[in-house]
Amino acid sequence: MSQRPKITKTGLQKALKIFSFIKPYRWPFIWGMICLIISSSMFMIFPGAAGEMANAAIGKSKWNFKVQDYGLLFLVILLVQGVLSYLRTIFFAQVSEKGISDVRKALYSKILCQEIYFFEQHRVGELTSRLTADVEQLQSSFSITLAEFVRQIVILVSGVIILAWMAPKLSLIMLLTFPITVIAFIFFGKYIRGLSKKRQDALAETNIVVEESLQSFHTVKAYSNEKYELNRFVKAIDYMVDISLHYAKMRGVFFIFIITVLFGGLFFILWRGALLVQAGEMQAGDLFSFIIYTGIIGGAIAGIGNLYSTLAGSIGATERIQDMLDRDQEVNLESNQFLKLHGNIQANQLSFVYPSRSDMEVLKEIEFNVAQGQRIAFVGSSGSGKSTIVQLLLRFYPNYEGEIKIDGKSIKEYEIKSYRSNFAIVPQEILLFGGTIRENILYGNPNANESQLIQAANQSNCMEFIESFPEGFDTIVGERGIKLSGGQKQRIAIARAILKNPTILILDEATSALDAESEKVVQDALDQLMQNRTSIIIAHRLSTIRNCDCIYVLKDGQIVERGTHEELLAIPSGVYHNLIQLQLESKTI
């Protein structure tokens, strides 16, 4: 059975911070509360009026109303309550919808502006849950739970006051017995619901066994494990039956409790009231009202108990949201700084260890220089540190030893948003958004006009396949670009980079996954893109690096060779020579 959520002082303090999002809508919130309190107070007139109507029918009313007058009174109360309920709903809807939309925006902005290693530590499902489940729970609290909690408290307090005034003796008996009975009912009910959840979990476990065995049917057959899978299923079913029988027994006990204790308490109060009526200490109509008030108070106590659990869960969700909102963020979205770098890069004694792998040094005293407009390449086997250098250049990880300078200034001194606007990257695995080709290319510069878009598509050799589609630029690419080939996706990524017009271009294995024909088309587009730009290439293929001004060869996080393609090939036993030799051999096989 899952633990019951609890309201803690720390959680409550964090939850109260979320009310800052309600502050701009405080007047609708206040008016909604006023409508709620008045409506709930008016509701408490009904039982008393009903009792007085019964007294009026036998000529003993204290209100001096005729029986027909009560019909008009009830009609007025119902109409006023209807109007107040409508206004309350509208006011709270304004608060919850607008306030929660502000929470969603702030939360998404905060998540979006976190550092890269934050996303390495948190799963996407967890972050999505913050934006969906937690925020929806918070919205439910603002629009329904909080209002209902206040309403039940108003009903409880006003009901106790009315009963104490109406029949002091009988109300004392009720307050000594009935609340204890209702509270016991609440806790017993929670235990029954816990068993029900446990039974559902056991049933889900049996479904998992079935699903796994049928999905892996070929494996089951290949290993002749039909009996093993049947035994797993039988064991899960037997466990579910044991829980179900225990659940049935407890439900039986629960029904006995309801009949004997809960209704017994009501009948006891009714019996004591009848004695008071018989003794002339109470009117029959007052006893009728008293019984209704007692039922309403019992319902309020039960409602408060259930709403407490709901509010506790909401406060837990609010606490998780507030923890996220309190985090520092890497990017300041309000920054409008403009920065145009020249592209002179210098790295000195660069060493780095990933935060998640502190026992393994990825880079060891790396040094390299790139002049403005030069092309350099990093080559080496997988895990040698090539991509890590690019990640440090993009300031994905700020905690490194040594120094990286661009245009003679440490990259840590630049405002990060304007700094990264000088970079464009064409990665090996292109992840396109699920919209149109137009939207994916314009991602490089959302403010570009139609002529700039067409120019970028021409320079990246995209027009060849775009024009073959009936919808042209408005063709839907599908989720992650599933409707396009690898070469087409690469060319869209290149068009996006052209549209951004970066100072520094990064090509991370941009053609490694392409066939020879697609590689040639993409390489032509890349050559166009690299003209007059500082370009950093991570690649194995000879075609992408042979014209570089300098090639840096990495091994185990260190630069072991550097030079042009011809210079490195001239070292017979060199690492670069061996890499090229292996590539040529693989092509001949």
Secondary structure by P-SEA (a helix, b strand, c coil): ccccccccaaaaaaaaaaccccccaaaaaaaaaaaaaaaaaaaaaaaaaaaaaaaaaaccccccccaaaaaaaaaaaaaaaaaaaaaaaaaaaaaaaaaaaaaaaaaaaaaaaccaaaaaaccaaaaaaaacaaaaaaaaaaccaaaaaaaaaaaaaaaaaaaaaacaaaaaaaaacaaaaaaaaaaaaaaaaaaaaaaaaaaaaaaaaaaaaaaaaaaaaaacaaaaaaaaaaaaaaaaaaaaaaaaaaaaaaaaaaaccaaaaaaaaaaaaaaaaaaccccaaaaaaaaaaaaaaaaaaaaaaaaaaaaaaaaaaaaaaaaaaacccccccccbbbbbbccbbbbcbbbbbbcccccccccccccccccccbbbbbbbcccccaaaaaaaaaccccccccccccccccccccccccccccccccccbbbbccccaaaaaacccccccaaaaaaaaaaacccccccccccccccccccccccccaaaaaaaaaaaaaaacccbbbbccccccccaaaaaaaaaaaaaaacccbbbbbcccccccccccbbbbbccccccccccaaaaaaccccaaaaaaaaaaaaaac
